[in-house]
Amino acid sequence: MFANTDKQLWLGELAATYKLAWPLILTQLLHTSLGATDVVMMGWLSPHHLAAGGTASSFYFTFLVFGMGVVGAVSPLVAQAIGAKDLTAVRRSLRQGIWVALLLAALLLLILMQSEFIFGLLGQKPDAIELAGGYLTYASWSIFPVLIMVAFRSFLSGHNDTKVILLITILGFFLNFIGNYALMFGNWGFPRLELAGAGIATSIVQFVSTILVIIYIIFKKSYKHYEIFVRFWRPDWVKFKEILRVGIPIGLTVMAEVGLFSAAYFLFGLLSAEETAAHAVALQITSITFMIPFGLSMATTVRVGLAYGQNSQQGVFYAGWVSIILAFLTMIITCASFIFIPEIFIHLFLDPALSGNINSIRFAVSYLVIAGVFQLVDGVQVVSAAALRGLSDTKVPMYVAVLGYWAFGLPIAYILAFEFNMRGVGIWLGLACGLAFVSIILSIRFLMRDKLNLMTGKNMG
């Protein structure tokens, strides 16, 4: 049994992590529900709209998460600065995080606007390209407010002030549903824009949400001393470069994983529309449950970063392992649910009463059972990466992610799907292999952080 002191430290860290994490988890669940709402309503249009829309949103999300990862470097830097009681560094990190967000958003928008050309090169069907392009033409503009929101969310998380983000996200969820209902289907006198309508609603909601967060920070008295927007346009190239140095590996790490799932969409594009629609549904369901460890991982980065800023090895130990254990226990529940009662989740997206959905439902069940198994390792890998991120250790995790997902997971997915004719099941097994590889390596790296001199600042990315 644990000594009383150890028990108190475990329980104390558990309480602190829970207090910080639960609004972030709910926020991420609601934020993903925005995408889930889009997927559900795309399914109401037709399986072809769902397949094209799912491919488009996956393509968009791949680049979005890269930007979110880079700007997300603000989180460990702010947490470390607060832990070290360096309030000037807090302000500098937030300001330059916004600079980085604006620059990245402009660059990524240029890529997203070439989506139809890229989809053509990847061998997608012409009708799917047209539908996907209609969505991305408008949804791509939301990358500006989303990346700016990441910078402000990192600032608020460092101050344990996350409930406001939750409340704004709740508002955004309802606004997105109303916008989709009006613009996708032509209700209340609006034109029927289908997938383009979903893209317009997405961008409007993200702009409104980010503006509300900025207003909150400007008018909250406890943040006025930071003078965030005073001389905002004055460059701070040292901090700007530090965010890029820490953030680019984070962005590439996250992009490597999301890009694997996006690549899976294009592999499914070589199969049937029913299988692609089933993949869209299964992936959307797993994306929702993944938001639990993902939201927890945001708190992990802050908690580890605070301990690191205080130079507390004990604090880093408890902050990291409490989150890893919580993630694993949570994913046991979702794993069991996906294996034993997958239809409950799938029927929320695909109506079993419609004969056109029968094949897609059958495929989705098989994919979700596999997803249940990799939920366990997926939760552990995202929290382990976040714990290392709190130590500003980002380069090696990036290499591990790229190797695990692209040199290991994707080839296995392709070989099983097309060489062994396992089709969609083979693709999902490949995804599971890639996630397992990364999870094991990152967990071992956090376990060996002292031997690798991560706490002393050596070998940090």
N, C-alpha and C positions, 0 to 999 in steps of 0.2 A: 504493500500500500504506500501511497505517497505520504511523505512527512507533511505536517500541518502547513509549514511554510510553502512547500511545493504546491500543495492543494490550493492555498490562497492565491499563489501566483497564477496557477492555471485558471482558477475561477475569475480572478481579477482581469486577466487578459480576455477571457471569454466574454465577460460583461462589457468590456471596452470595445471589443470587436463587434459584438452584437449591436451595441448602441450606434456605432458608426455605420455598420453594414446594412441594417434592415431597410433604412430609407433608400440606400443605393440599390439594393436587390429589387425592391418594389419598383423603383424608377426604371431599372433595366427591364423588368418584366413588362411594365406598361409601355416602355419604348419599343420593345419587340412586338408587343401587341399591336402597335401601329402598323408594323409590317404584316402581322398576322391578319389584321383587319383587311389590309390590301389583298392578301392571298385569298381569304375567304370570299371577298367580293369579286375577285378575278374568277374564282371558281363558279360564282353565280352566272358569269357571262358565258363561259364554256371551258372545257378542258384545254382547248387550243389557246385561249386567252390566258389560262392559268399557267400553261407550260411556257408561253412566251414571256409573260409577266414575271414568272419566277426566275427565268434566265436573266432577264433585264435587271431585276432587283439584286440578284446575286452578283452580277457584273459590277453594278454600282457599289454594292457593299464591299467588294474586294478592295476598291480604291479608297472608299471612305474609311475603312478601318486602318489603312496605312496612315492616312492623315490623322486619324484619332490617336493612333499609337505614337506618332511623332509629337503631336501637341500634348499627349498624355504624359510626356516627360516633365511637364509642369508639376504633376502630382508628387513624385518623389522629391523634386527639388524644393517645392514649397514645404513639404513635410519635414525634410531635413533642415531647412532654414528655421522653421518654427521650433523644432527640437533643439537647435543651437541658439535660439532666441535672437536670430538675425533678421529683424523685420524689414530691413532695406532689401535683403536678398529675396524676401517674399514678394515685394512689389516688383522688383526687377524681373523675377521669373514669370509673374503673371503678364506684365506688359509685353515682354518679348514672346511669350506664348501666343498672345493675340497676333503679334506681327507674323509669327511663323504660320498661324492658322490662315491668315489672309493670303499669304504667299502660296502656301500649299493648295488652298482651295482654288486659286486662279489656275495653277498648273494642272491640277487634276481635272478641272472642268474642261480644259482643252482636250484631254484624253477621252473623257466621257462623251463629248460631243462627236467623237469619231466612232461611236458604238456600232452603227449600221455597217460601216466599212469593215470593222474588226470582226463582227459576227459573220460577214460574208466570207472573210478569209478563213474562218474556223469551220466553214461548211454547214452553217445553219440554213434551214429552209427559208425561202424568200418571204412567205407569209408570216413566219415567226419573226423575221428580221424587222419587217414593217411594224408589227405590233409592239415589239420590244423598243424600237426606236421612238414610237409615239410616247411611251412612258418616260424614257430617259431624257427626251428633249426638255421636259419640264422638271422631273425629279432631280436632275443633276444640279440644279441651282441651289438645292437645299444643303449642298456641301459647305457653303459659306457659313450659315448659322450653326450648323452642327459642330464644325471644328472650333468655332469661337466659343460655343457652349462648353466644349471639353475643357478649354482653358479656365473658364469661370467655375466649372464644376470641380476642377482640381483645387482651385483656391478655396472654395467653400468646404470641400472634404477635409482639407488640412486644418480647417477651423471647426471641424465636427458640426458643420451647419449644412445638413443635406436635406432636411425636410422640405425646404422651399422648392428644391428641384423636383421632389416627388409630387408636390401639389401642382406645379406647373405642368408636369408630365401627364397628370390625371386630366387636366384641362385639355391638353393637346390630344389625348386619346379620343375624347368626345368630339373635339373639333374635326379630327381626321375622319371619324365615322360619318359625321354630318356632311363634310366636304365630299367624301367618296359617294355617299348616297345621292347627293345632288348632281355631281359632275360626271360620275361614271355612267349613271343610268338615266340622266335627263329628268330628274324629279324637280318639283317646285318651279317649273318654268325654265330651268337651266338646260343648256344643250347636252345631248348624250355624247360624251367624249370617250367613254370606255377607259382604256388604259391611260390615255393622255390625261383624263380627268383625275385618275389616282395620282399621277405625277404632280399635277398642279396642287392638289390638296396637300400632298406631302410637303412641298416647298413652303406653302403658306403657313402650315402648322409650325414648321421648324423656325421660320423667321419670327413668328409671334412668340414662341417659347423663349427664344434667345433674348429678344427685346425685354421680356418680362424679367428675366434673370438679371440683366444689366441694370434695369430700373431698381430692382431690389438691392443690389450691391451699392449703387450710388446713394440711395437714401438711408441705408442702415448706418446708424451712428458709429457702431463699433468698427466699421471699415473706413471711416472718413480719414483717419490719420494715415492711411496708406497712400492717399492722394493718387489713386490708380490712373486717373485720366489727366492729371496735371503734367504738362509737357510730354504728353503721350507720344508725340511724333519724334521726340529726341531719340536717336539711335543708341543702342547699348549692345555693340557688336560682340562683346565678351560673353554676355549672357545669351544672346541670340545663338552664337556658335555652340555654347554649352547645351542648349536645348536640342539643337540639331545633333550634336555628338551623342547625347544620351537617347534622344527620341527616334532617330532614324533606325537604329537597330530594333527598338521596340516596335516601330511601325512595320518593319520588314518581318519581324517575328510573327506579329498578328496577321499580316498580309499573307504570309506563307501558309498559315492554317486556313484562313478564309479563302485564299486563292485555290487551295486544294479542293474545297467544296464547290467553288465556282467552276473549276476545271471538270469536276464531276458532272456539273450541269451540261457542259459541252459534250462529254462522253455520252450522257443520256440523250443528247440531241441526235446522236447517231443511232439511237434505238427508236422506240415508238413514242407518240405523243402521250399515250396512256401511262407508259413507264416514267416519262418525264414529269407528268402531272403528279404521279404517286411520289416521285422523289421530292418534288416541291412541297408536298404536304408533309411527308416524313421529316424533311429538313426543317420546315417551319416549326413543327412540334418540338423537335430536339433543340432548336434555337431558343425556344421559349424556356424550356427547362434549364438550358445551359446558362441562362441569365442569372440563375441563383448563384452558382459558383463564380460567374463573371462579376456580378455585383459585389460578392464577398471579396473577390480578388482586388477590387478597387480599395476596399478598406484595408486589405492586407498590405498593399503598397504604402499606404499612409501610416499604418501602425509600425511596420518595419522601418520606414523612413524616419519616423519620429525617434525610435530607439537608436537608429544609426546616427542621427544627428546628435543624440545624447551620448554616443559612444558606449552604449549599453549592450554587451554581448548577450546578457541574460534576456533583455527585452526583445532582441531580435529573435532569439530561440523561441520564446513563448508566442510572440506575434506570428511567426511563420508556421509553427506546428499546430497551433490552435486552428488556424484557417485551413490548413491541409486536412486535418482530421474532420473538421466540419464539412468541408467539401465532399469528402469521401462518404461520410454518413448520409448526407443529403442525396447523393447520386445513387446510393443503394435503393432508396425509395423509388426514384424515377426508373431505375433499371428494372425493378420488379414490376412496376406498372406497365412498362412498354412490353415486357415479355408475356405477362399474363392477361392484360386487358387492353391490347392496342386499339381495338375497334372503337372504344369509347372516345379516344382522341381523334381518330381518323374521321369518324362520322360528323365531327364538328366542321370539317372542311369539305367533305364529299358526301352528298346525300345518297344513302344506300337505296332509296326508293327509285332513283333514276337509273335506268338500265345502262346508260352510257358511262356510269361511274363504276360498274361492277369490276372490270378488269383493274382499274386504277386502285380501287380499294384493296383488292387482293395483293397487288404489288406492294402497296404501302404497308400492309401488315407485315410482310416479310422483311421490308427494310427497317421497320420500327423495332422489330425483335432484335436485329443486329445492333441497332442504335442503342438499345437498352444496355448491351454489354459494354460498348465503348463510352457510355455515360460515365462510368466509374473512372476510367483513365482520363477522360476529357476534363472532368472537374479537378482532378489532382494536378494536371499539367498547367491549367490556367492559373491556379493559385500558387503553384511552385514558381512559375515565371514571374508572378507579381511580387512574391517574396524576394526573389533575386533583384527585381526592378527597384525595390525599396533600398537595396544596397548599391544602386546605380550599376549593377552588373547586367549589361544588356547585350554585349557583343557575342559572347559564347552562346547564350540562349538563342540568339538569332541564327547562328550556324547550325545549332542542333535542330531548330525548327525547319530550316530549309532542307537539311539533309533528311530528317525524318519524314517530312511530308512529301517532298518532291523526288528524292532519290530512293525512297523506300515505299511510302504509301501509294503514290500515284502509279508507279510501274506495276505494283501488285494489283491495283484496281484494274488497270488496262489488261493485264495478262489474264486475270481471272474472268473478266467480263467478255473478252473477245477471243482469246486463245483457248480458254476452257469453256467458252460458251455459257458462262454463268450469268451473263447480262447484268441487270441491275444489282442483283445480290452480290456478284463479284465486285462491283464498284464499291458497294458499302463495306464489304470485308476489307478492301484495300484501305478505305478511310480509317477503319478501326485499327489496322496494323500501324498506320502512320501515327495516330494519336497515342497508341500504347508505347511506341518507341520514344517519342518526345517526353511523355509523362515519366517514364522510368529514368531517363537521363537527367532531366531537370530536378527531380526529387533527390537523386543522388548528389547532384551539384550543391543543392541547398544543404543537405546533410553534411557535406564536406567543406562548407564555407570557410571554416577556420584553417583547415589544411591548405586550402587554395588561396589563403590570405585575402579573402573578400572583405573582411572587416577592417583591414588595415589600409584599404584604398588601392592595393595592388591588384593588377589584372582586372580592373574595373573597366566596363565599356562605357 
